[in-house]
Amino acid sequence: MQVQPFYLKMSRDNSWYMDRPHFHESVEFLMPVSRGGEMFVENQVYSLHPEALFILPDATLHKTLAAEPYERYVLHVPIPTIHSISTPRTDLYRRVQEAERMVETGTRYNELLSLLKRLDWEQGRKNAGFGSDLNQMLLLSEFLLQALSMAPVRRWADELCQIERPSDPGSREGALQISAVLEYLQEHLAEKLTLERVASEFFISKYYLSHCFKEATGFSVMEYVINTRILRARRLLQDGYRVQTAGEMVGFQSNEHFIRTFTSLTGLPPKQYAKRFSQGERK
């Protein structure tokens, strides 16, 4: 049995500051071990504290601010790994998308923390013996199942439809509007997107959209589009798609532009990235 890729690390920092949000191509599970600081997820702010569990789907904007010593377990699980563990009856990836971004684990915190510690130990063994690979997948599956089973379903579907132009860019209505814009960009990523097109979809000026989007996410609209396209292209390359096909599927109009942009943002040309991934040198 080949162990599906995932990344788990216990991180410790005296302080932690991100100047703007970022996002990943994998699903992130973050469990604070220390108390203090804040996690910004999309347009919500949460306190960092033990008994909290953050569930962040791929391409979810987030950033962390912690002025005090900050300890946490961070687990990144690629989407193909989640699909490989799922069944028709238990779709873990769909559950990830539906789950609240922050879950209060309460009395089950130690149970989840114990699973991560055991998984961390198993993954770090230098002389892994018989059954180690299978044990890793069993521990990972158990953590995903327990974490997602206790996560409430988000209650945001109706709110995303409230996209009237707010009078104050910092108001709650402004945040809801940006959430709707993010969803629109994800759904139309493969199409030709311009600032003018997106603004017209929401009946606002491109200048107002630029201001609100930058305030909420730290990215310009087109920066977000480009970064999201590259994240999605990386996933397609991992799945075996040819370079040109992957670029076309995520919305690049020319193969040269795709290769240049991919190389700039990842540090590797897409063909070399795909080769390294297939050889097991995964990041």
N, C-alpha and C positions, 0 to 999 in steps of 0.2 A: 504494500500500500504506500503510495506517495503522499507525504504530508502536504496539504494545501497551504499556500503561503499566508502568513499573517505576521503582524509586528506587535510585540508587547514590550513595554519598558516601564520601569519605575524611575521617575525623574525627580530630582531635587534641585531647587534653586533658591538662593537667598531672596531673590525677587524676580518678577517676571513681567515684562511689559511688551505688548505688541502695539506698534504704532497704527496698524490698520488691520481689518479682518482678513482672514485667509480661508481657503477651503481645500479639501482633499478629494482624490478620486476614489478613495475607499471609505468605508463606514468607520467612524471613530466612536469608541466608548471610553469615556474619561471618568475616573473615580478619584476625587480628592481624598488625600489622607490627612492633610492639615487643614486648618481653618483660617480664612482670611483671603480677601481678594474678590474679584468679580469675573464672571464669564458673560460675555456679550454673544448671544446667539440670535442671528437674524436681527430682529428688532426688539428683543427682550433682554433684560439684564437679570442675572441670577447670582446669588452669593455662592462662593466656593466653601464647602464645608463637608466633613465626613457625613456619611449617610446619603449624600447626593450622588446620582448617576446621570451623566450626560450622554445622550444618544444622538449622534450627529450624522445624518445621512450624507452621502457623497454630494459635493458641491454646496454644502451648507456653510454660509458665511459665519465666522465666529472669531473672537479674539479674547485674550485673557489679560487681566491686570491684577498683579499681586505685589504689594509693597513689602509683605512679610515673607519669611521662609515658606516656600510652596512645594509640597510633595504631592504626587499623584501617580496613579497607574494610567497609562495610555495604551489602548488596544486599537490597532488599525486592522480591519478585516476587509480584504478586497471583495468586490461584489461576486466574482466567480466562486470564491470560497463559500460565501453565504449561500449561493445557489446550490453548491455541491452538497451542503448539509441539509438543505430544505427538502420537503416532500410536497406532493400536490395538496396534502391536507394541512401542512404546516409550512406556509410560505414566510420564511423569516425576513426576506428582504421587503416584502410588502408591509410586514409588521414594523420594520424599521421606519419606513416612510410614514406610517400612520401614528407612530408613538410620539408622546410628548417629548420635547427636547430635554427636559430635566425631570428626573423621577426621584421622589423621596423614598429611599429603600427601607427606612425605619429599622426594625429588628432583623431584617434580612441582609443588612449591610455586611456584617461579618461573614455571612455565608458566601456572598459574591466576592468579597475580598479574599477569602480563603481559596476560592477557585482560581483567581488571578495569581495568587502567590504560588499555588501548585503548578499552574501552567507556566509561570515564569521560571520556576525551578526546573521543570521538565525540559523546557526549551533550552535552558542554559547548561544542561549536562554535557560535559566534554566527551564522556565515554558512554553515550546513550546505547543501551542494550536492547535486548529482545522486548518488543512491545512498546518502546518509547514513542514511536510515530503514531501508533494507534491511540496511546494514552493521551497524547497531545490533542488529537482530534476529538476524543471523548470529552476532555476537559473544556475545550473550546465550545463544543456543541452544548454542553451542560450550562456553561456561562451564558451563551446566547439565548438559550431556551428560558433560563431562569430570569434573566434581565428583561427580555421582551415580554414574558408572561406577566410581569408585575407592572409594566408600563401602561398607563392609561392612554386611550386613543385621543388624539388632538381634537379640539373643538374649534377649528379655524376655517372650515370650508365656506361657511356663509360670510365670514368677515372679509375674505379675499374679494368678494364681489363689491364691496363698498369702496369705490374708487373715485368718488367725487373729489374735485380739487379742493384741498383744505386751505383755509386762510392763513394758517401758521405751518411752515414746513416742519417744525418740530413737534407738531401735534400728533395724537394717536392716529388720526385719519391719514396723516402723511406717511406714517409707518405702514399702515395697511396698504396704501397705494404702492409703496415700494415692494411689499410682499407680492402684490399682484404683478408688478413689472418683472420681478425675478421669475415668477412662474411662467409668464409670457415668453421671456427670453429662453428659458429651458425648453419650452414646447416648440419654439420656432428656430432653434439654434442652427439647423441645417440650411435655413433659408437665408436670403440676402437681407441682412439687418443693418439699418442705419438709424442714427439718432432721430432723424425726422420721421421715419416710419413708426418707431416705438412711441414717440410723443403723440403722433396722430392717432394711434390706437387708443390712447387714454385722454384725448381731447385736451391736451395741455401743450404749452410751448416747449420747445426743446431746451430752452434756457432754464425754465423752471424744473423740468425733468432732470437736467444735468445737476442742478443745485441739490435737489432732494436726494437723488441717487448717491451722489458723492458724500453728502452728510450722513446718510444711513449706512453705507457700505464701505466707504474709503476708496472705492474704485470709481472711475468714470464708467459710463454705460458700455462703451466699446472695450475698455480694459477687461471688464467682467466677461463680455462675450468672448474675447480672444482667449482668456485664461480657461474658461469653461470648455471652449472648443478643444483646446489642447488636452485637458483632462479627459474628455470623452474620446479623443483620438488615441490617447495612450491605452485606454481600455480596448479599443478596437484592434490596435496593434497586438496587444496581449492575446486577443482572441484569434489572431492569425490573419487578419485582413492585410492586403497589400497596402503599401504606403500611399499611393495615389487614391486608392479606394477609400481609405480611412480619411484622408483630407477632404475628399468630396462629400463624404457622409456627414461631416461636421460643419460644412459650410464654406470651405475655402474654395475660391474661384480658380486658383491655379496651383499646380503641384509645387512650383518653385516658391511661392509665397508660403505654402504650408511647411515645406522643409525648413525654410529660413526662420519662420516663427517658432516652430517646434524646437529647433536647435537653440534658439535664443533663450527660450523659457526653461528648457530641461537640461541643456548642456550637452545633448547628444543629438545627432541626426536621427530621424525616425527609424530608418533601416537599421542603424546600429543599436538603437534602443530595443527594437523588436528582437534582434538577434541575442542581445544580452538577457532579455527576459526569458526567451526560449531556452537559454542555457542555464537558467536558474539564478542569475545575478540580479535578483529583484530588489527594488528599493521600496 
